[in-house]
Amino acid sequence: MCYHALNRPEIAEGHVDEFNKAFPHFTLSGENVSDTEDPHGKEGSSRTTVGDEFMQKAQNLRARMVPQDHWPTNIKAFQKAWEKWKAETYRYDFTDLIDRGITELPFAPGEPTVGFFDECQDFTRLQMKLLRQWADNMEYVLMAGDDDQLLFAFAGATTDAFLEPPIPDRQKEVLTQSYRVPATVHRLAEKWIRQVERREEKEYKPRDYEGEVKLGLGSASNPLLFMNQIEAWAKGEGETVMILASCAYMLNATIQLLRERGLPFHNPYRVTNGAWNPLTRRKGAVMTVDRLSSFVNPSLGFPPVWSMKDIHNFIGHIKAKGVILRGAKHLPKQFCDDGVEMPESLGPGYLDFLQAVFEDDVATELFNQLKNGIDPTWLVERVLGTKKRMYNFPMRVLESQGNDALSDTPKITVGTVHSVKGGEADNVIFMPDLSMAGQREWIQRGVGRDSIVRMTYVAMTRARKRLHILRPAGSMFVDMSSVRGLIN
């Protein structure tokens, strides 16, 4: 909001290569070191630099409004170089936008008189200062949040920013009824969250369903032991499933097995992550799943026939030689653009249309497939060698789940706990493993440990029916011995 209200200034983080030339001893990788999907980063990553570490700490200190006099010397030195370079190049970083908003934007953009601010527990102190400044010029303000679900401490969010200064109890309202969490999960989550040292005491009731909490089979490194259960839930019972971890790399073995079994999965909360969304459509692009789906699911008439758009989609990766008439590969798109009408029933006229695009014997073969049943291997056998690998997973989904699975919303969600915040599923599989950075937070009391407790609490409370907590894959994990009696 500040970016647009401040006339979209040039953003410094997009030009770190220039900064690196000016200050090579503070080299930045250019990667997002405060990734909201994977805040602890990829285990063993060699891309993170000392400059990245300094940048993250400096941004965190700024977000918490810690005076520079209290900063470590090396972070102050980095910040001095960063500020000098930004000033010389007339650029601003993300935190600058909030700072400038405080000094230059007394009103929220559009000067609204009513403000609803959600997920306030994840606002930093700096963001809350701006929010309250805008609120001063509104007639009615509602701030909603749950400090137990604060997940972005690594970015500078603190419970104090939301809970302080305190407000009268008459101005607080607790939503006392959950419409998601079952009784067994509620009992576990409530006992678990009480480990947090600084929190707002609150009570809420579970929904009227007992549910289930179990120590599940398998681990992040051995998903074979729980994959049959996932398949039974998703395919057999039509229930939704979330597979959650603290870091993205912990999901790799599970994703590989899902692909091998042809089980469709996604992460609707992070659609830009291609590894988590192999079947998701992209606006304005024809994806492999679109091409295969267009071939096996004709969209016109009954019995169905391919539309011009269908044909344009599925011939995009086909070897033209011996299949498509010379110069005809772009005809379906041209017909679409020109609004050319085509037969919508399976008859001689439709065969004539196919013969305008395909070689005669191929046109006849396709015509007969429409009559007798479409064979998807016909398409894959004719795909260009450089594109063939892209069809492996969609074909496995097709063979395992049927034609509709290519277009239906997947029942299985994979992702980090941070990525699915606000989401829910009938069944949750939680991997308790921690990265080295996460383990360091876990073993120290205070803010670091509280962050891991809250992350685990958020994972637990995504479940509508069942929560299965896997066995740790290694020696670094969330120790749940304090609530073992509530896990079957």
C-alpha positions as CSV (number, residue, x, y, z in Angstrom):
1,M,0.0,0.0,0.0
2,C,2.8,2.4,0.9
3,Y,4.6,1.5,-2.4
4,H,1.7,2.7,-4.5
5,A,0.9,5.6,-2.3
6,L,4.5,6.8,-2.5
7,N,4.4,6.7,-6.4
8,R,6.2,3.3,-6.7
9,P,9.8,4.2,-5.9
10,E,12.6,2.0,-7.3
11,I,13.2,-0.9,-4.9
12,A,16.8,-1.5,-3.8
13,E,16.6,-5.2,-3.3
14,G,16.2,-5.6,-7.1
15,H,19.7,-4.2,-7.8
16,V,21.9,-6.0,-5.3
17,D,24.5,-6.7,-8.0
18,E,25.3,-3.0,-8.0
19,F,25.6,-2.9,-4.2
20,N,27.9,-5.9,-4.3
21,K,30.3,-4.1,-6.7
22,A,30.4,-1.1,-4.4
23,F,30.7,-3.1,-1.1
24,P,32.1,-6.6,-2.0
25,H,32.8,-7.4,1.7
26,F,29.0,-7.3,2.3
27,T,28.0,-9.3,-0.8
28,L,24.3,-10.2,-1.0
29,S,23.1,-13.3,-2.8
30,G,19.9,-11.6,-4.1
31,E,17.8,-14.4,-2.7
32,N,15.0,-13.7,-0.2
33,V,16.6,-14.5,3.1
34,S,13.4,-13.9,5.0
35,D,11.3,-16.4,2.9
36,T,7.8,-16.5,4.4
37,E,7.3,-20.0,3.1
38,D,10.6,-21.4,4.5
39,P,12.0,-19.0,7.1
40,H,14.8,-21.2,8.2
41,G,16.1,-21.6,4.7
42,K,17.2,-24.7,2.8
43,E,19.4,-26.9,4.9
44,G,23.0,-26.8,3.8
45,S,22.3,-24.0,1.3
46,S,25.6,-22.5,0.0
47,R,23.8,-19.5,-1.5
48,T,23.4,-17.6,1.7
49,T,26.2,-15.0,2.3
50,V,27.4,-13.1,5.4
51,G,25.8,-10.1,3.8
52,D,22.5,-11.9,3.7
53,E,22.8,-12.6,7.4
54,F,23.6,-9.0,8.2
55,M,20.7,-7.8,6.0
56,Q,18.2,-10.0,7.7
57,K,19.3,-9.0,11.2
58,A,19.3,-5.3,10.2
59,Q,15.8,-5.5,8.8
60,N,14.6,-7.4,11.9
61,L,16.1,-4.7,14.2
62,R,14.5,-1.9,12.1
63,A,11.2,-3.7,12.1
64,R,11.3,-4.0,15.9
65,M,12.4,-0.3,16.1
66,V,15.5,-1.1,18.1
67,P,17.7,2.1,18.2
68,Q,20.9,1.7,16.3
69,D,22.9,2.5,19.4
70,H,21.9,-1.0,20.6
71,W,22.8,-2.8,17.4
72,P,25.8,-5.1,17.1
73,T,28.8,-3.3,15.6
74,N,29.0,-5.5,12.5
75,I,25.3,-4.9,11.7
76,K,25.7,-1.2,12.1
77,A,28.6,-1.2,9.7
78,F,26.5,-3.1,7.1
79,Q,23.6,-0.8,7.6
80,K,25.8,2.3,7.1
81,A,27.0,0.9,3.7
82,W,23.5,-0.1,2.7
83,E,22.1,3.3,3.5
84,K,25.0,5.1,1.7
85,W,24.4,3.0,-1.5
86,K,20.6,3.6,-1.4
87,A,21.1,7.3,-1.0
88,E,23.5,7.5,-3.9
89,T,21.2,5.5,-6.2
90,Y,17.9,7.0,-5.0
91,R,16.4,3.7,-4.1
92,Y,14.4,2.4,-1.1
93,D,14.1,-1.0,0.5
94,F,10.9,-2.5,2.0
95,T,11.4,-1.2,5.5
96,D,12.0,2.3,4.0
97,L,8.5,2.2,2.6
98,I,7.0,1.7,6.1
99,D,9.3,4.4,7.5
100,R,8.3,6.9,4.7
101,G,4.7,5.9,5.3
102,I,5.0,7.0,8.9
103,T,6.4,10.4,8.0
104,E,4.5,11.1,4.7
105,L,1.2,9.2,5.0
106,P,-0.9,10.5,7.9
107,F,-4.0,8.9,6.3
108,A,-4.4,5.4,4.9
109,P,-4.6,5.5,1.1
110,G,-8.1,6.6,0.0
111,E,-8.7,8.1,3.5
112,P,-11.1,5.4,4.7
113,T,-13.2,6.1,7.8
114,V,-13.4,2.4,8.8
115,G,-10.4,0.0,9.1
116,F,-10.3,-3.8,9.5
117,F,-6.8,-5.1,10.1
118,D,-6.4,-8.9,10.1
119,E,-3.6,-11.2,11.3
120,C,-2.3,-8.4,13.5
121,Q,-0.1,-10.7,15.5
122,D,2.2,-10.9,12.5
123,F,2.6,-7.1,12.1
124,T,6.0,-5.8,13.3
125,R,6.3,-2.9,15.7
126,L,7.1,-0.6,12.8
127,Q,4.1,-1.7,10.8
128,M,1.8,-1.4,13.9
129,K,3.1,2.2,14.4
130,L,1.9,3.0,10.8
131,L,-1.3,1.1,11.3
132,R,-2.2,3.0,14.5
133,Q,-1.3,6.3,12.8
134,W,-3.8,5.6,10.1
135,A,-6.3,4.4,12.8
136,D,-6.1,7.8,14.5
137,N,-7.8,9.3,11.5
138,M,-10.6,6.7,11.2
139,E,-13.9,6.6,13.0
140,Y,-13.9,2.8,13.7
141,V,-11.1,0.3,13.8
142,L,-11.0,-3.4,14.3
143,M,-7.8,-5.2,14.8
144,A,-8.0,-9.0,14.6
145,G,-5.4,-11.5,15.5
146,D,-4.3,-14.4,17.7
147,D,-0.9,-14.1,19.4
148,D,-0.7,-17.9,19.7
149,Q,-0.5,-18.0,15.9
150,L,2.4,-15.5,15.5
151,L,4.7,-17.1,12.9
152,F,6.8,-14.2,11.6
153,A,9.1,-13.5,14.5
154,F,12.0,-14.0,12.1
155,A,10.8,-11.0,10.2
156,G,10.5,-8.8,13.3
157,A,6.9,-9.5,14.4
158,T,6.4,-9.7,18.2
159,T,3.5,-10.2,20.5
160,D,4.2,-6.9,22.2
161,A,3.5,-5.0,18.9
162,F,0.0,-6.4,19.0
163,L,-0.8,-6.7,22.7
164,E,0.9,-3.4,23.8
165,P,-0.3,-0.9,24.9
166,P,-3.1,-2.8,26.6
167,I,-6.7,-1.9,25.9
168,P,-9.7,-2.2,28.2
169,D,-11.3,-5.6,28.4
170,R,-14.6,-4.1,27.2
171,Q,-12.9,-3.4,23.9
172,K,-11.7,-7.0,23.5
173,E,-13.8,-9.8,22.0
174,V,-12.7,-13.4,21.9
175,L,-14.2,-15.7,19.3
176,T,-15.1,-18.5,21.7
177,Q,-16.2,-21.2,19.3
178,S,-14.0,-23.0,16.8
179,Y,-15.7,-24.3,13.7
180,R,-12.6,-26.4,12.7
181,V,-10.7,-27.9,15.6
182,P,-12.0,-31.2,17.0
183,A,-11.9,-32.0,20.7
184,T,-8.8,-34.3,20.7
185,V,-6.8,-31.8,18.7
186,H,-8.1,-29.0,20.9
187,R,-7.0,-30.6,24.1
188,L,-3.5,-31.3,22.7
189,A,-3.1,-27.8,21.2
190,E,-4.3,-26.0,24.4
191,K,-1.8,-27.9,26.6
192,W,1.0,-27.4,24.1
193,I,0.6,-23.6,23.6
194,R,0.8,-22.9,27.4
195,Q,4.5,-23.4,27.1
196,V,4.7,-19.9,25.6
197,E,6.0,-17.5,28.2
198,R,4.3,-14.3,27.0
199,R,0.8,-14.7,25.7
200,E,-2.8,-13.4,26.0
201,E,-4.9,-15.9,28.0
202,K,-8.0,-16.9,26.1
203,E,-10.4,-19.8,25.9
204,Y,-12.4,-21.2,23.1
205,K,-14.5,-24.4,22.6
206,P,-13.7,-27.1,20.0
207,R,-16.3,-28.1,17.5
208,D,-18.7,-30.9,18.3
209,Y,-16.5,-33.7,17.0
210,E,-14.1,-35.9,18.9
211,G,-11.5,-36.4,16.2
212,E,-8.2,-38.2,16.5
213,V,-4.6,-37.5,17.4
214,K,-2.0,-40.2,16.7
215,L,1.7,-40.8,16.5
216,G,1.8,-41.6,12.8
217,L,3.9,-44.2,10.9
218,G,6.9,-43.1,8.9
219,S,8.9,-40.0,8.8
220,A,10.0,-37.2,6.5
221,S,12.7,-39.5,5.1
222,N,10.4,-42.6,4.9
223,P,7.0,-41.5,3.5
224,L,6.2,-44.9,2.2
225,L,4.8,-45.9,5.6
226,F,2.1,-43.2,5.6
227,M,1.4,-42.9,1.9
228,N,-1.2,-45.7,1.9
229,Q,-3.1,-43.8,4.6
230,I,-3.0,-40.6,2.6
231,E,-4.2,-42.3,-0.5
232,A,-7.1,-43.9,1.5
233,W,-8.2,-40.5,2.8
234,A,-7.9,-38.6,-0.4
235,K,-8.9,-41.2,-3.0
236,G,-11.0,-43.6,-1.0
237,E,-12.9,-41.3,1.4
238,G,-12.6,-38.1,-0.6
239,E,-11.1,-36.2,2.4
240,T,-8.6,-33.4,2.2
241,V,-5.0,-33.9,3.6
242,M,-2.3,-31.5,4.5
243,I,1.3,-32.7,4.8
244,L,3.3,-30.1,6.7
245,A,6.9,-29.5,7.7
246,S,8.9,-26.7,9.2
247,C,11.2,-26.4,6.1
248,A,10.5,-27.1,2.4
249,Y,13.4,-29.5,1.9
250,M,11.8,-31.9,4.4
251,L,9.0,-32.5,2.0
252,N,11.2,-33.6,-0.9
253,A,10.9,-37.4,-0.3
254,T,7.1,-37.1,0.1
255,I,6.7,-35.1,-3.1
256,Q,8.8,-37.6,-5.0
257,L,6.6,-40.5,-3.8
258,L,3.4,-38.6,-4.6
259,R,4.6,-38.0,-8.1
260,E,5.6,-41.7,-8.5
261,R,2.1,-42.8,-7.4
262,G,0.3,-40.3,-9.5
263,L,-1.4,-38.6,-6.6
264,P,-2.4,-35.1,-7.4
265,F,-1.2,-32.4,-4.9
266,H,-1.0,-28.7,-4.6
267,N,-0.5,-25.7,-2.3
268,P,-3.3,-23.2,-3.1
269,Y,-1.8,-20.7,-0.7
270,R,1.5,-20.5,-2.6
271,V,0.6,-21.0,-6.2
272,T,3.8,-19.5,-7.5
273,N,5.8,-22.4,-6.0
274,G,5.9,-24.8,-9.0
275,A,7.3,-27.7,-7.0
276,W,4.2,-27.7,-4.8
277,N,1.8,-27.0,-7.7
278,P,2.7,-29.3,-10.6
279,L,-0.9,-29.4,-12.0
280,T,-1.8,-25.8,-11.4
281,R,-2.8,-23.7,-14.4
282,R,-1.0,-20.4,-15.0
283,K,-3.1,-17.5,-16.3
284,G,-2.3,-16.7,-19.9
285,A,-0.1,-19.9,-20.3
286,V,-0.8,-23.3,-21.8
287,M,0.6,-25.8,-19.3
288,T,1.4,-29.5,-19.9
289,V,-1.6,-30.5,-17.9
290,D,-3.8,-28.3,-20.1
291,R,-2.5,-30.0,-23.2
292,L,-3.1,-33.5,-21.9
293,S,-6.5,-32.5,-20.4
294,S,-7.6,-31.0,-23.7
295,F,-6.8,-34.2,-25.5
296,V,-8.5,-36.6,-23.1
297,N,-11.4,-34.4,-22.2
298,P,-12.9,-33.0,-25.5
299,S,-15.1,-30.0,-24.7
300,L,-17.7,-29.8,-27.4
301,G,-20.9,-31.8,-28.2
302,F,-22.1,-35.3,-27.2
303,P,-20.5,-37.6,-28.0
304,P,-17.8,-35.0,-27.3
305,V,-15.4,-33.6,-30.0
306,W,-12.4,-31.4,-29.7
307,S,-12.9,-27.7,-30.0
308,M,-10.3,-25.6,-31.9
309,K,-8.9,-24.5,-28.6
310,D,-8.5,-28.1,-27.5
311,I,-6.6,-28.9,-30.7
312,H,-4.5,-25.8,-30.4
313,N,-3.5,-26.9,-26.9
314,F,-2.7,-30.5,-27.5
315,I,-0.7,-30.1,-30.7
316,G,1.6,-27.6,-29.2
317,H,4.2,-30.2,-28.2
318,I,3.6,-32.7,-31.0
319,K,6.3,-33.5,-33.6
320,A,4.8,-32.0,-36.8
321,K,6.4,-34.4,-39.3
322,G,4.1,-37.1,-40.4
323,V,1.3,-35.9,-38.1
324,I,0.4,-32.3,-39.0
325,L,0.0,-30.9,-42.5
326,R,2.8,-28.6,-43.6
327,G,2.0,-25.1,-42.4
328,A,-1.1,-26.2,-40.5
329,K,0.2,-26.2,-36.9
330,H,-1.1,-22.7,-36.2
331,L,-4.4,-23.1,-38.0
332,P,-6.4,-24.0,-34.8
333,K,-5.2,-20.8,-33.1
334,Q,-5.9,-18.8,-36.3
335,F,-9.4,-20.3,-36.4
336,C,-10.0,-19.4,-32.8
337,D,-8.8,-15.8,-33.4
338,D,-10.9,-15.4,-36.5
339,G,-14.0,-17.0,-34.9
340,V,-14.3,-19.7,-37.5
341,E,-17.2,-22.0,-36.8
342,M,-16.6,-25.8,-36.7
343,P,-18.8,-28.9,-36.5
344,E,-19.8,-29.7,-33.0
345,S,-20.8,-33.3,-33.7
346,L,-19.0,-36.4,-34.8
347,G,-19.8,-36.7,-38.5
348,P,-18.2,-36.3,-42.0
349,G,-18.0,-32.6,-41.5
350,Y,-15.8,-33.0,-38.4
351,L,-13.5,-35.4,-40.2
352,D,-13.1,-32.8,-43.0
353,F,-12.1,-30.3,-40.3
354,L,-9.5,-32.7,-38.9
355,Q,-8.1,-33.3,-42.4
356,A,-7.5,-29.6,-42.7
357,V,-5.0,-29.8,-39.9
358,F,-3.7,-33.4,-39.8
359,E,-2.4,-35.9,-42.3
360,D,-5.3,-38.0,-43.7
361,D,-4.4,-41.2,-41.9
362,V,-3.8,-39.3,-38.6
363,A,-7.1,-37.4,-39.0
364,T,-8.9,-40.7,-39.5
365,E,-7.2,-42.2,-36.5
366,L,-8.2,-39.3,-34.3
367,F,-11.7,-39.4,-35.6
368,N,-11.9,-43.1,-34.6
369,Q,-10.5,-42.4,-31.2
370,L,-13.4,-40.0,-30.6
371,K,-15.8,-42.7,-31.5
372,N,-14.2,-45.6,-29.6
373,G,-12.3,-44.0,-26.8
374,I,-9.3,-41.7,-26.5
375,D,-5.9,-43.2,-25.8
376,P,-3.6,-40.6,-24.1
377,T,-0.5,-42.6,-25.0
378,W,-1.2,-41.7,-28.7
379,L,-0.4,-38.1,-27.8
380,V,2.6,-38.7,-25.5
381,E,4.2,-41.0,-28.1
382,R,4.2,-38.1,-30.6
383,V,5.4,-35.4,-28.1
384,L,8.8,-33.8,-28.8
385,G,11.7,-35.6,-27.0
386,T,12.6,-32.4,-25.2
387,K,9.0,-32.1,-23.8
388,K,8.3,-35.8,-23.0
389,R,9.5,-35.8,-19.4
390,M,7.0,-33.0,-18.6
391,Y,4.1,-35.5,-19.3
392,N,5.3,-38.2,-16.8
393,F,3.5,-36.9,-13.7
394,P,0.2,-35.9,-15.5
395,M,0.1,-39.3,-17.2
396,R,0.6,-41.1,-13.8
397,V,-2.3,-39.0,-12.4
398,L,-4.4,-39.9,-15.4
399,E,-3.7,-43.6,-15.1
400,S,-4.1,-43.6,-11.3
401,Q,-7.0,-41.3,-10.8
402,G,-8.8,-40.9,-14.1
403,N,-9.5,-38.1,-16.5
404,D,-11.2,-35.8,-14.1
405,A,-8.2,-35.7,-11.8
406,L,-6.4,-33.4,-14.3
407,S,-8.9,-30.7,-13.7
408,D,-10.3,-31.4,-10.2
409,T,-8.9,-29.5,-7.2
410,P,-6.3,-31.9,-5.6
411,K,-7.3,-33.3,-2.2
412,I,-3.7,-33.3,-1.0
413,T,-1.8,-30.1,0.1
414,V,1.9,-30.0,0.7
415,G,3.9,-27.1,2.2
416,T,5.6,-25.6,5.2
417,V,3.5,-24.6,8.2
418,H,4.1,-21.0,7.4
419,S,2.8,-21.4,3.9
420,V,-0.6,-22.8,4.9
421,K,-1.4,-20.3,7.7
422,G,-5.2,-19.8,7.7
423,G,-5.9,-23.0,5.8
424,E,-7.4,-26.3,7.0
425,A,-7.8,-29.9,6.0
426,D,-9.7,-32.9,7.2
427,N,-6.4,-34.7,8.0
428,V,-3.0,-33.2,8.9
429,I,0.3,-35.1,8.7
430,F,2.9,-33.1,10.6
431,M,6.7,-33.7,10.4
432,P,8.2,-32.6,13.7
433,D,11.7,-32.3,12.3
434,L,13.8,-29.1,12.6
435,S,16.6,-27.6,10.6
436,M,19.8,-26.7,12.4
437,A,18.6,-23.1,12.7
438,G,15.3,-24.3,14.1
439,Q,17.0,-26.6,16.5
440,R,19.0,-23.6,17.8
441,E,15.8,-21.8,18.5
442,W,14.2,-24.8,20.2
443,I,17.0,-25.4,22.7
444,Q,17.0,-21.9,24.0
445,R,14.2,-20.6,26.1
446,G,12.4,-17.3,25.2
447,V,11.5,-15.9,21.8
448,G,13.3,-18.6,19.8
449,R,11.6,-21.5,21.5
450,D,8.3,-19.7,21.6
451,S,8.4,-19.4,17.8
452,I,8.8,-23.2,17.4
453,V,5.9,-23.8,19.9
454,R,3.6,-21.5,18.0
455,M,4.6,-23.0,14.6
456,T,3.7,-26.5,16.0
457,Y,0.4,-25.1,17.4
458,V,-0.5,-23.7,14.0
459,A,0.2,-27.0,12.4
460,M,-2.0,-28.9,14.9
461,T,-4.9,-26.6,14.5
462,R,-5.2,-26.9,10.8
463,A,-6.9,-30.3,11.3
464,R,-10.7,-30.8,11.1
465,K,-10.8,-34.5,11.9
466,R,-7.4,-36.1,12.4
467,L,-3.9,-35.1,13.3
468,H,-1.0,-37.6,12.7
469,I,2.4,-36.6,14.1
470,L,5.2,-38.5,12.3
471,R,8.3,-39.8,13.9
472,P,11.4,-37.6,13.6
473,A,13.7,-38.4,10.7
474,G,16.8,-37.3,12.6
475,S,18.2,-36.0,15.9
476,M,16.8,-32.4,15.5
477,F,13.0,-32.2,16.2
478,V,10.3,-30.7,18.3
479,D,10.3,-32.6,21.5
480,M,6.6,-33.4,22.3
481,S,7.2,-35.5,25.4
482,S,5.3,-32.9,27.5
483,V,2.1,-33.7,25.8
484,R,2.8,-37.4,25.0
485,G,-0.2,-38.5,27.1
486,L,-2.6,-36.8,24.6
487,I,-1.2,-38.6,21.6
488,N,-2.3,-42.1,20.9
